[in-house]
């Protein structure tokens, strides 16, 4: 499993939202470049970024910061938030982004994912409340079950699915293990877990999850971690070491 330390950008600052609520944002760093380089110095193999302004409005105001992070670190950076067109995805690639994350637009228009995937690496971000897909920066909840939506992308060239449980995001109360097992079982695409990680034991739980469709069972491909790192529950280094230990 790969550890993806998270940088969520709001007005150019590194923040974390509690359960996706823009009114409950905590600022952790004013300099995303310094934060990203600190993550890499601790051993991060990827950096995960979300443009929260673009996720809410569809218009990016953080492209300068994203480009600066990509230019400052020697590891790949994946970025999501407000990517709703081929041109928006291409702009991120031009800024140095290694993998673009498409969320709302992927749900509303899966063919866009296929078009973008033909040009550059793509992840699909599936955010959910109570098992139902949420869109537009988590401000709208649909009637679409996340496990059914995930299957739409099996043959569209997607590199991975990032599954976020909004009710757990930022709470550090633990991931949605049951929901993740369902995704592992019903989707053919690698799954990255996001939301709720607050301890090294939570990481051990994630590392032990398997699909329930027989055989060896698929495992999670990675985990995105935000608040737990920012608030000192553990470091990036400790997270990587814990996942390495449990894989032996």
Beta strands, then each sheet from edge to edge (+ up, - down):
strand 1: 2-10
strand 2: 13-18
strand 3: 21-29
strand 4: 46-51
strand 5: 76-80
strand 6: 99-102
strand 7: 122-129
strand 8: 132-135
strand 9: 140-145
strand 10: 160-165
strand 11: 191-194
strand 12: 222-225
sheet 1: 3+ 2- 1+ 4+ 5+ 6+ 7+ 8- 9+
sheet 2: 3+ 2- 1+ 12+ 11+ 10+
end
